[in-house]
């Protein structure tokens, strides 16, 4: 994996962790997606906020060859 891909994965996990810390599932993801990423399910929280949805398509594509 190239450095740009590793960085993108790292920041995506941080983005998800921010939602999970608030007890929410990140927009566009399911509990199964979180489990596949190795992230915990969100803690139950009494408050829910409407947040903008994450874009459905990934705009970054790595074109470096696998090593």
VEXDREN-55073 format. One record per residue: x, y, z negated of N, C-alpha, C, CB in turn; residue number from 1. Coordinates in nm, 3 decimals. Atoms other than C-alpha are relative to their C-alpha. Glycine has a CB too. Layout:
<pts>
<pt><n_x>X</n_x><n_y>Y</n_y><n_z>Z</n_z><ca_x>X</ca_x><ca_y>Y</ca_y><ca_z>Z</ca_z><c_x>X</c_x><c_y>Y</c_y><c_z>Z</c_z><cb_x>X</cb_x><cb_y>Y</cb_y><cb_z>Z</cb_z><resi>NUM</resi></pt>
...
</pts>
This chain:
<pts>
<pt><n_x>0.086</n_x><n_y>-0.117</n_y><n_z>0.000</n_z><ca_x>0.000</ca_x><ca_y>0.000</ca_y><ca_z>0.000</ca_z><c_x>0.090</c_x><c_y>0.123</c_y><c_z>0.000</c_z><cb_x>-0.097</cb_x><cb_y>0.000</cb_y><cb_z>-0.123</cb_z><resi>1</resi></pt>
<pt><n_x>-0.082</n_x><n_y>-0.122</n_y><n_z>-0.008</n_z><ca_x>0.139</ca_x><ca_y>0.340</ca_y><ca_z>0.092</ca_z><c_x>-0.031</c_x><c_y>0.091</c_y><c_z>-0.119</c_z><cb_x>-0.026</cb_x><cb_y>0.075</cb_y><cb_z>0.134</cb_z><resi>2</resi></pt>
<pt><n_x>0.014</n_x><n_y>-0.091</n_y><n_z>0.114</n_z><ca_x>0.180</ca_x><ca_y>0.620</ca_y><ca_z>-0.161</ca_z><c_x>-0.131</c_x><c_y>0.077</c_y><c_z>0.006</c_z><cb_x>0.118</cb_x><cb_y>0.097</cb_y><cb_z>-0.004</cb_z><resi>3</resi></pt>
<pt><n_x>0.125</n_x><n_y>-0.076</n_y><n_z>-0.012</n_z><ca_x>-0.118</ca_x><ca_y>0.815</ca_y><ca_z>-0.024</ca_z><c_x>-0.119</c_x><c_y>-0.087</c_y><c_z>-0.040</c_z><cb_x>-0.019</cb_x><cb_y>0.051</cb_y><cb_z>0.145</cb_z><resi>4</resi></pt>
<pt><n_x>0.110</n_x><n_y>0.092</n_y><n_z>0.038</n_z><ca_x>-0.345</ca_x><ca_y>0.509</ca_y><ca_z>-0.064</ca_z><c_x>-0.001</c_x><c_y>-0.024</c_y><c_z>-0.151</c_z><cb_x>0.013</cb_x><cb_y>-0.135</cb_y><cb_z>0.074</cb_z><resi>5</resi></pt>
<pt><n_x>-0.009</n_x><n_y>0.020</n_y><n_z>0.144</n_z><ca_x>-0.219</ca_x><ca_y>0.446</ca_y><ca_z>-0.417</ca_z><c_x>-0.052</c_x><c_y>0.122</c_y><c_z>-0.074</c_z><cb_x>0.144</cb_x><cb_y>-0.030</cb_y><cb_z>-0.041</cb_z><resi>6</resi></pt>
<pt><n_x>0.045</n_x><n_y>-0.124</n_y><n_z>0.064</n_z><ca_x>-0.280</ca_x><ca_y>0.810</ca_y><ca_z>-0.506</ca_z><c_x>-0.151</c_x><c_y>0.014</c_y><c_z>0.010</c_z><cb_x>0.069</cb_x><cb_y>0.121</cb_y><cb_z>0.062</cb_z><resi>7</resi></pt>
<pt><n_x>0.144</n_x><n_y>-0.009</n_y><n_z>-0.018</n_z><ca_x>-0.631</ca_x><ca_y>0.802</ca_y><ca_z>-0.361</ca_z><c_x>-0.072</c_x><c_y>-0.097</c_y><c_z>-0.093</c_z><cb_x>-0.038</cb_x><cb_y>-0.027</cb_y><cb_z>0.146</cb_z><resi>8</resi></pt>
<pt><n_x>0.062</n_x><n_y>0.099</n_y><n_z>0.088</n_z><ca_x>-0.715</ca_x><ca_y>0.484</ca_y><ca_z>-0.554</ca_z><c_x>0.007</c_x><c_y>0.047</c_y><c_z>-0.146</c_z><cb_x>0.069</cb_x><cb_y>-0.137</cb_y><cb_z>0.015</cb_z><resi>9</resi></pt>
<pt><n_x>-0.017</n_x><n_y>-0.050</n_y><n_z>0.136</n_z><ca_x>-0.578</ca_x><ca_y>0.637</ca_y><ca_z>-0.874</ca_z><c_x>-0.102</c_x><c_y>0.110</c_y><c_z>-0.032</c_z><cb_x>0.143</cb_x><cb_y>0.054</cb_y><cb_z>-0.019</cb_z><resi>10</resi></pt>
<pt><n_x>0.092</n_x><n_y>-0.110</n_y><n_z>0.026</n_z><ca_x>-0.785</ca_x><ca_y>0.955</ca_y><ca_z>-0.843</ca_z><c_x>-0.146</c_x><c_y>-0.045</c_y><c_z>0.009</c_z><cb_x>0.026</cb_x><cb_y>0.113</cb_y><cb_z>0.097</cb_z><resi>11</resi></pt>
<pt><n_x>0.136</n_x><n_y>0.055</n_y><n_z>-0.005</n_z><ca_x>-1.096</ca_x><ca_y>0.755</ca_y><ca_z>-0.746</ca_z><c_x>-0.034</c_x><c_y>-0.065</c_y><c_z>-0.133</c_z><cb_x>-0.014</cb_x><cb_y>-0.101</cb_y><cb_z>0.116</cb_z><resi>12</resi></pt>
<pt><n_x>0.025</n_x><n_y>0.064</n_y><n_z>0.130</n_z><ca_x>-1.060</ca_x><ca_y>0.552</ca_y><ca_z>-1.066</ca_z><c_x>-0.018</c_x><c_y>0.105</c_y><c_z>-0.110</c_z><cb_x>0.117</cb_x><cb_y>-0.095</cb_y><cb_z>-0.036</cb_z><resi>13</resi></pt>
<pt><n_x>0.019</n_x><n_y>-0.108</n_y><n_z>0.098</n_z><ca_x>-1.020</ca_x><ca_y>0.874</ca_y><ca_z>-1.268</ca_z><c_x>-0.137</c_x><c_y>0.064</c_y><c_z>0.015</c_z><cb_x>0.110</cb_x><cb_y>0.106</cb_y><cb_z>0.016</cb_z><resi>14</resi></pt>
<pt><n_x>0.132</n_x><n_y>-0.056</n_y><n_z>-0.028</n_z><ca_x>-1.331</ca_x><ca_y>1.014</ca_y><ca_z>-1.099</ca_z><c_x>-0.108</c_x><c_y>-0.089</c_y><c_z>-0.060</c_z><cb_x>-0.022</cb_x><cb_y>0.018</cb_y><cb_z>0.152</cb_z><resi>15</resi></pt>
<pt><n_x>0.096</n_x><n_y>0.095</n_y><n_z>0.056</n_z><ca_x>-1.522</ca_x><ca_y>0.699</ca_y><ca_z>-1.195</ca_z><c_x>0.004</c_x><c_y>0.002</c_y><c_z>-0.153</c_z><cb_x>0.029</cb_x><cb_y>-0.143</cb_y><cb_z>0.052</cb_z><resi>16</resi></pt>
<pt><n_x>-0.014</n_x><n_y>0.000</n_y><n_z>0.146</n_z><ca_x>-1.384</ca_x><ca_y>0.705</ca_y><ca_z>-1.551</ca_z><c_x>-0.067</c_x><c_y>0.121</c_y><c_z>-0.063</c_z><cb_x>0.148</cb_x><cb_y>-0.003</cb_y><cb_z>-0.038</cb_z><resi>17</resi></pt>
<pt><n_x>0.066</n_x><n_y>-0.121</n_y><n_z>0.051</n_z><ca_x>-1.516</ca_x><ca_y>1.060</ca_y><ca_z>-1.595</ca_z><c_x>-0.150</c_x><c_y>-0.024</c_y><c_z>-0.014</c_z><cb_x>0.027</cb_x><cb_y>0.120</cb_y><cb_z>0.093</cb_z><resi>18</resi></pt>
<pt><n_x>0.143</n_x><n_y>0.033</n_y><n_z>0.009</n_z><ca_x>-1.871</ca_x><ca_y>0.941</ca_y><ca_z>-1.519</ca_z><c_x>-0.026</c_x><c_y>-0.101</c_y><c_z>-0.110</c_z><cb_x>-0.051</cb_x><cb_y>-0.053</cb_y><cb_z>0.135</cb_z><resi>19</resi></pt>
<pt><n_x>0.019</n_x><n_y>0.104</n_y><n_z>0.101</n_z><ca_x>-1.832</ca_x><ca_y>0.633</ca_y><ca_z>-1.736</ca_z><c_x>0.012</c_x><c_y>0.055</c_y><c_z>-0.141</c_z><cb_x>0.100</cb_x><cb_y>-0.113</cb_y><cb_z>0.021</cb_z><resi>20</resi></pt>
<pt><n_x>-0.016</n_x><n_y>-0.061</n_y><n_z>0.132</n_z><ca_x>-1.717</ca_x><ca_y>0.846</ca_y><ca_z>-2.029</ca_z><c_x>-0.128</c_x><c_y>0.074</c_y><c_z>-0.042</c_z><cb_x>0.118</cb_x><cb_y>0.097</cb_y><cb_z>0.000</cb_z><resi>21</resi></pt>
<pt><n_x>0.127</n_x><n_y>-0.067</n_y><n_z>0.030</n_z><ca_x>-2.047</ca_x><ca_y>1.036</ca_y><ca_z>-2.002</ca_z><c_x>-0.117</c_x><c_y>-0.098</c_y><c_z>-0.006</c_z><cb_x>-0.029</cb_x><cb_y>0.108</cb_y><cb_z>0.104</cb_z><resi>22</resi></pt>
<pt><n_x>0.106</n_x><n_y>0.100</n_y><n_z>0.005</n_z><ca_x>-2.241</ca_x><ca_y>0.709</ca_y><ca_z>-1.993</ca_z><c_x>-0.080</c_x><c_y>-0.009</c_y><c_z>0.128</c_z><cb_x>-0.092</cb_x><cb_y>0.029</cb_y><cb_z>-0.113</cb_z><resi>23</resi></pt>
<pt><n_x>0.070</n_x><n_y>0.001</n_y><n_z>-0.128</n_z><ca_x>-2.332</ca_x><ca_y>0.737</ca_y><ca_z>-1.625</ca_z><c_x>0.073</c_x><c_y>-0.089</c_y><c_z>0.100</c_z><cb_x>-0.014</cb_x><cb_y>0.143</cb_y><cb_z>0.057</cb_z><resi>24</resi></pt>
<pt><n_x>-0.062</n_x><n_y>0.073</n_y><n_z>-0.110</n_z><ca_x>-2.270</ca_x><ca_y>0.524</ca_y><ca_z>-1.319</ca_z><c_x>0.031</c_x><c_y>0.102</c_y><c_z>0.109</c_z><cb_x>-0.093</cb_x><cb_y>-0.116</cb_y><cb_z>0.053</cb_z><resi>25</resi></pt>
<pt><n_x>-0.035</n_x><n_y>-0.097</n_y><n_z>-0.106</n_z><ca_x>-2.083</ca_x><ca_y>0.719</ca_y><ca_z>-1.050</ca_z><c_x>-0.096</c_x><c_y>-0.009</c_y><c_z>0.118</c_z><cb_x>0.145</cb_x><cb_y>-0.023</cb_y><cb_z>0.048</cb_z><resi>26</resi></pt>
<pt><n_x>0.091</n_x><n_y>0.002</n_y><n_z>-0.116</n_z><ca_x>-2.303</ca_x><ca_y>0.821</ca_y><ca_z>-0.755</ca_z><c_x>0.055</c_x><c_y>-0.087</c_y><c_z>0.112</c_z><cb_x>-0.024</cb_x><cb_y>0.143</cb_y><cb_z>0.051</cb_z><resi>27</resi></pt>
<pt><n_x>-0.039</n_x><n_y>0.085</n_y><n_z>-0.112</n_z><ca_x>-2.296</ca_x><ca_y>0.570</ca_y><ca_z>-0.473</ca_z><c_x>0.057</c_x><c_y>-0.134</c_y><c_z>-0.041</c_z><cb_x>0.098</cb_x><cb_y>0.071</cb_y><cb_z>0.083</cb_z><resi>28</resi></pt>
<pt><n_x>-0.053</n_x><n_y>0.127</n_y><n_z>0.048</n_z><ca_x>-2.171</ca_x><ca_y>0.284</ca_y><ca_z>-0.691</ca_z><c_x>-0.105</c_x><c_y>-0.075</c_y><c_z>-0.081</c_z><cb_x>0.126</cb_x><cb_y>0.022</cb_y><cb_z>-0.084</cb_z><resi>29</resi></pt>
<pt><n_x>0.088</n_x><n_y>0.084</n_y><n_z>0.081</n_z><ca_x>-2.347</ca_x><ca_y>-0.004</ca_y><ca_z>-0.862</ca_z><c_x>0.082</c_x><c_y>-0.062</c_y><c_z>-0.113</c_z><cb_x>-0.069</cb_x><cb_y>-0.111</cb_y><cb_z>0.087</cb_z><resi>30</resi></pt>
<pt><n_x>-0.070</n_x><n_y>0.067</n_y><n_z>0.109</n_z><ca_x>-2.262</ca_x><ca_y>-0.198</ca_y><ca_z>-1.176</ca_z><c_x>0.092</c_x><c_y>-0.109</c_y><c_z>0.056</c_z><cb_x>-0.101</cb_x><cb_y>-0.061</cb_y><cb_z>-0.100</cb_z><resi>31</resi></pt>
<pt><n_x>-0.083</n_x><n_y>0.103</n_y><n_z>-0.062</n_z><ca_x>-2.128</ca_x><ca_y>-0.474</ca_y><ca_z>-0.949</ca_z><c_x>0.128</c_x><c_y>0.061</c_y><c_z>0.058</c_z><cb_x>-0.078</cb_x><cb_y>-0.073</cb_y><cb_z>0.110</cb_z><resi>32</resi></pt>
<pt><n_x>-0.118</n_x><n_y>-0.069</n_y><n_z>-0.052</n_z><ca_x>-1.894</ca_x><ca_y>-0.223</ca_y><ca_z>-0.781</ca_z><c_x>0.099</c_x><c_y>0.030</c_y><c_z>-0.112</c_z><cb_x>-0.041</cb_x><cb_y>0.131</cb_y><cb_z>0.072</cb_z><resi>33</resi></pt>
<pt><n_x>-0.087</n_x><n_y>-0.031</n_y><n_z>0.114</n_z><ca_x>-1.760</ca_x><ca_y>-0.116</ca_y><ca_z>-1.120</ca_z><c_x>0.070</c_x><c_y>-0.125</c_y><c_z>-0.050</c_z><cb_x>-0.080</cb_x><cb_y>0.064</cb_y><cb_z>-0.113</cb_z><resi>34</resi></pt>
<pt><n_x>-0.057</n_x><n_y>0.126</n_y><n_z>0.045</n_z><ca_x>-1.706</ca_x><ca_y>-0.478</ca_y><ca_z>-1.218</ca_z><c_x>0.110</c_x><c_y>-0.045</c_y><c_z>0.096</c_z><cb_x>-0.109</cb_x><cb_y>-0.108</cb_y><cb_z>-0.011</cb_z><resi>35</resi></pt>
<pt><n_x>-0.100</n_x><n_y>0.038</n_y><n_z>-0.100</n_z><ca_x>-1.517</ca_x><ca_y>-0.543</ca_y><ca_z>-0.891</ca_z><c_x>0.127</c_x><c_y>0.085</c_y><c_z>-0.014</c_z><cb_x>-0.058</cb_x><cb_y>0.014</cb_y><cb_z>0.142</cb_z><resi>36</resi></pt>
<pt><n_x>-0.114</n_x><n_y>-0.088</n_y><n_z>0.020</n_z><ca_x>-1.291</ca_x><ca_y>-0.245</ca_y><ca_z>-0.970</ca_z><c_x>0.069</c_x><c_y>-0.024</c_y><c_z>-0.134</c_z><cb_x>-0.044</cb_x><cb_y>0.145</cb_y><cb_z>0.009</cb_z><resi>37</resi></pt>
<pt><n_x>-0.057</n_x><n_y>0.026</n_y><n_z>0.131</n_z><ca_x>-1.227</ca_x><ca_y>-0.379</ca_y><ca_z>-1.319</ca_z><c_x>-0.030</c_x><c_y>0.107</c_y><c_z>-0.102</c_z><cb_x>0.146</cb_x><cb_y>-0.018</cb_y><cb_z>0.011</cb_z><resi>38</resi></pt>
<pt><n_x>0.039</n_x><n_y>-0.106</n_y><n_z>0.091</n_z><ca_x>-1.400</ca_x><ca_y>-0.086</ca_y><ca_z>-1.486</ca_z><c_x>-0.116</c_x><c_y>-0.047</c_y><c_z>-0.088</c_z><cb_x>-0.039</cb_x><cb_y>0.128</cb_y><cb_z>0.078</cb_z><resi>39</resi></pt>
<pt><n_x>0.110</n_x><n_y>0.040</n_y><n_z>0.089</n_z><ca_x>-1.637</ca_x><ca_y>-0.120</ca_y><ca_z>-1.784</ca_z><c_x>-0.132</c_x><c_y>0.061</c_y><c_z>0.045</c_z><cb_x>0.030</cb_x><cb_y>0.041</cb_y><cb_z>-0.144</cb_z><resi>40</resi></pt>
<pt><n_x>0.132</n_x><n_y>-0.058</n_y><n_z>-0.025</n_z><ca_x>-2.009</ca_x><ca_y>-0.061</ca_y><ca_z>-1.761</ca_z><c_x>-0.013</c_x><c_y>0.125</c_y><c_z>-0.087</c_z><cb_x>-0.116</cb_x><cb_y>-0.103</cb_y><cb_z>-0.030</cb_z><resi>41</resi></pt>
<pt><n_x>0.014</n_x><n_y>-0.123</n_y><n_z>0.079</n_z><ca_x>-2.115</ca_x><ca_y>0.284</ca_y><ca_z>-1.883</ca_z><c_x>-0.073</c_x><c_y>-0.027</c_y><c_z>-0.131</c_z><cb_x>-0.075</cb_x><cb_y>0.108</cb_y><cb_z>0.080</cb_z><resi>42</resi></pt>
<pt><n_x>0.067</n_x><n_y>0.009</n_y><n_z>0.129</n_z><ca_x>-2.217</ca_x><ca_y>0.323</ca_y><ca_z>-2.245</ca_z><c_x>-0.137</c_x><c_y>0.065</c_y><c_z>0.012</c_z><cb_x>0.083</cb_x><cb_y>0.068</cb_y><cb_z>-0.113</cb_z><resi>43</resi></pt>
<pt><n_x>0.135</n_x><n_y>-0.056</n_y><n_z>-0.004</n_z><ca_x>-2.584</ca_x><ca_y>0.393</ca_y><ca_z>-2.303</ca_z><c_x>0.001</c_x><c_y>0.141</c_y><c_z>-0.057</c_z><cb_x>-0.099</cb_x><cb_y>-0.090</cb_y><cb_z>-0.077</cb_z><resi>44</resi></pt>
<pt><n_x>0.006</n_x><n_y>-0.139</n_y><n_z>0.044</n_z><ca_x>-2.654</ca_x><ca_y>0.762</ca_y><ca_z>-2.333</ca_z><c_x>-0.144</c_x><c_y>0.048</c_y><c_z>0.014</c_z><cb_x>0.097</cb_x><cb_y>0.090</cb_y><cb_z>0.082</cb_z><resi>45</resi></pt>
<pt><n_x>0.136</n_x><n_y>-0.050</n_y><n_z>-0.003</n_z><ca_x>-2.975</ca_x><ca_y>0.947</ca_y><ca_z>-2.406</ca_z><c_x>-0.025</c_x><c_y>0.106</c_y><c_z>0.106</c_z><cb_x>-0.035</cb_x><cb_y>0.055</cb_y><cb_z>-0.132</cb_z><resi>46</resi></pt>
<pt><n_x>0.020</n_x><n_y>-0.108</n_y><n_z>-0.096</n_z><ca_x>-2.916</ca_x><ca_y>1.225</ca_y><ca_z>-2.156</ca_z><c_x>0.047</c_x><c_y>-0.042</c_y><c_z>0.139</c_z><cb_x>0.074</cb_x><cb_y>0.128</cb_y><cb_z>-0.045</cb_z><resi>47</resi></pt>
<pt><n_x>-0.035</n_x><n_y>0.026</n_y><n_z>-0.140</n_z><ca_x>-2.906</ca_x><ca_y>1.202</ca_y><ca_z>-1.778</ca_z><c_x>-0.002</c_x><c_y>0.133</c_y><c_z>0.073</c_z><cb_x>-0.099</cb_x><cb_y>-0.103</cb_y><cb_z>0.066</cb_z><resi>48</resi></pt>
<pt><n_x>-0.006</n_x><n_y>-0.123</n_y><n_z>-0.078</n_z><ca_x>-2.801</ca_x><ca_y>1.479</ca_y><ca_z>-1.544</ca_z><c_x>-0.002</c_x><c_y>-0.035</c_y><c_z>0.147</c_z><cb_x>0.126</cb_x><cb_y>0.082</cb_y><cb_z>-0.035</cb_z><resi>49</resi></pt>
<pt><n_x>-0.001</n_x><n_y>0.016</n_y><n_z>-0.146</n_z><ca_x>-2.863</ca_x><ca_y>1.515</ca_y><ca_z>-1.171</ca_z><c_x>0.128</c_x><c_y>0.060</c_y><c_z>0.052</c_z><cb_x>-0.126</cb_x><cb_y>0.067</cb_y><cb_z>0.066</cb_z><resi>50</resi></pt>
<pt><n_x>-0.124</n_x><n_y>-0.048</n_y><n_z>-0.059</n_z><ca_x>-2.532</ca_x><ca_y>1.541</ca_y><ca_z>-0.992</ca_z><c_x>-0.001</c_x><c_y>-0.029</c_y><c_z>0.149</c_z><cb_x>0.122</cb_x><cb_y>-0.066</cb_y><cb_z>-0.068</cb_z><resi>51</resi></pt>
<pt><n_x>-0.003</n_x><n_y>0.026</n_y><n_z>-0.145</n_z><ca_x>-2.453</ca_x><ca_y>1.563</ca_y><ca_z>-0.622</ca_z><c_x>0.055</c_x><c_y>-0.138</c_y><c_z>0.030</c_z><cb_x>0.084</cb_x><cb_y>0.106</cb_y><cb_z>0.072</cb_z><resi>52</resi></pt>
<pt><n_x>-0.045</n_x><n_y>0.133</n_y><n_z>-0.037</n_z><ca_x>-2.405</ca_x><ca_y>1.231</ca_y><ca_z>-0.448</ca_z><c_x>0.135</c_x><c_y>0.007</c_y><c_z>0.067</c_z><cb_x>-0.102</cb_x><cb_y>-0.067</cb_y><cb_z>0.092</cb_z><resi>53</resi></pt>
<pt><n_x>-0.130</n_x><n_y>0.012</n_y><n_z>-0.063</n_z><ca_x>-2.065</ca_x><ca_y>1.120</ca_y><ca_z>-0.336</ca_z><c_x>-0.022</c_x><c_y>-0.033</c_y><c_z>0.147</c_z><cb_x>0.088</cb_x><cb_y>-0.109</cb_y><cb_z>-0.071</cb_z><resi>54</resi></pt>
<pt><n_x>0.016</n_x><n_y>0.031</n_y><n_z>-0.142</n_z><ca_x>-2.020</ca_x><ca_y>1.109</ca_y><ca_z>0.042</ca_z><c_x>0.003</c_x><c_y>-0.151</c_y><c_z>0.023</c_z><cb_x>0.109</cb_x><cb_y>0.070</cb_y><cb_z>0.082</cb_z><resi>55</resi></pt>
<pt><n_x>0.010</n_x><n_y>0.143</n_y><n_z>-0.024</n_z><ca_x>-2.111</ca_x><ca_y>0.767</ca_y><ca_z>0.179</ca_z><c_x>0.119</c_x><c_y>-0.055</c_y><c_z>0.076</c_z><cb_x>-0.127</cb_x><cb_y>-0.031</cb_y><cb_z>0.076</cb_z><resi>56</resi></pt>
<pt><n_x>-0.113</n_x><n_y>0.047</n_y><n_z>-0.078</n_z><ca_x>-1.815</ca_x><ca_y>0.747</ca_y><ca_z>0.412</ca_z><c_x>0.130</c_x><c_y>0.045</c_y><c_z>-0.061</c_z><cb_x>-0.010</cb_x><cb_y>0.049</cb_y><cb_z>0.145</cb_z><resi>57</resi></pt>
<pt><n_x>-0.132</n_x><n_y>-0.033</n_y><n_z>0.048</n_z><ca_x>-1.452</ca_x><ca_y>0.743</ca_y><ca_z>0.319</ca_z><c_x>0.071</c_x><c_y>0.075</c_y><c_z>0.111</c_z><cb_x>0.080</cb_x><cb_y>-0.128</cb_y><cb_z>-0.043</cb_z><resi>58</resi></pt>
<pt><n_x>-0.060</n_x><n_y>-0.081</n_y><n_z>-0.104</n_z><ca_x>-1.283</ca_x><ca_y>1.024</ca_y><ca_z>0.511</ca_z><c_x>0.149</c_x><c_y>-0.027</c_y><c_z>0.017</c_z><cb_x>-0.020</cb_x><cb_y>0.146</cb_y><cb_z>-0.031</cb_z><resi>59</resi></pt>
<pt><n_x>-0.142</n_x><n_y>0.031</n_y><n_z>-0.009</n_z><ca_x>-0.931</ca_x><ca_y>0.894</ca_y><ca_z>0.446</ca_z><c_x>0.018</c_x><c_y>-0.141</c_y><c_z>0.052</c_z><cb_x>0.069</cb_x><cb_y>0.016</cb_y><cb_z>-0.136</cb_z><resi>60</resi></pt>
<pt><n_x>-0.032</n_x><n_y>0.133</n_y><n_z>-0.052</n_z><ca_x>-0.792</ca_x><ca_y>0.603</ca_y><ca_z>0.646</ca_z><c_x>0.151</c_x><c_y>-0.012</c_y><c_z>0.010</c_z><cb_x>-0.069</cb_x><cb_y>-0.025</cb_y><cb_z>0.139</cb_z><resi>61</resi></pt>
<pt><n_x>-0.144</n_x><n_y>0.021</n_y><n_z>-0.002</n_z><ca_x>-0.442</ca_x><ca_y>0.472</ca_y><ca_z>0.594</ca_z><c_x>0.038</c_x><c_y>-0.070</c_y><c_z>0.129</c_z><cb_x>0.047</cb_x><cb_y>-0.081</cb_y><cb_z>-0.122</cb_z><resi>62</resi></pt>
<pt><n_x>-0.042</n_x><n_y>0.062</n_y><n_z>-0.126</n_z><ca_x>-0.263</ca_x><ca_y>0.396</ca_y><ca_z>0.919</ca_z><c_x>0.140</c_x><c_y>-0.058</c_y><c_z>-0.010</c_z><cb_x>-0.006</cb_x><cb_y>0.100</cb_y><cb_z>0.113</cb_z><resi>63</resi></pt>
<pt><n_x>-0.133</n_x><n_y>0.058</n_y><n_z>0.013</n_z><ca_x>0.064</ca_x><ca_y>0.271</ca_y><ca_z>0.774</ca_z><c_x>-0.014</c_x><c_y>-0.152</c_y><c_z>-0.004</c_z><cb_x>0.072</cb_x><cb_y>0.053</cb_y><cb_z>-0.128</cb_z><resi>64</resi></pt>
<pt><n_x>0.008</n_x><n_y>0.147</n_y><n_z>-0.002</n_z><ca_x>0.141</ca_x><ca_y>-0.097</ca_y><ca_z>0.827</ca_z><c_x>0.018</c_x><c_y>-0.057</c_y><c_z>-0.140</c_z><cb_x>0.107</cb_x><cb_y>-0.058</cb_y><cb_z>0.093</cb_z><resi>65</resi></pt>
<pt><n_x>-0.017</n_x><n_y>0.069</n_y><n_z>0.127</n_z><ca_x>0.112</ca_x><ca_y>-0.336</ca_y><ca_z>0.536</ca_z><c_x>0.140</c_x><c_y>-0.057</c_y><c_z>-0.008</c_z><cb_x>-0.106</cb_x><cb_y>-0.112</cb_y><cb_z>-0.018</cb_z><resi>66</resi></pt>
<pt><n_x>-0.136</n_x><n_y>0.054</n_y><n_z>0.016</n_z><ca_x>0.442</ca_x><ca_y>-0.443</ca_y><ca_z>0.394</ca_z><c_x>-0.005</c_x><c_y>-0.136</c_y><c_z>-0.061</c_z><cb_x>0.086</cb_x><cb_y>0.092</cb_y><cb_z>-0.085</cb_z><resi>67</resi></pt>
</pts>
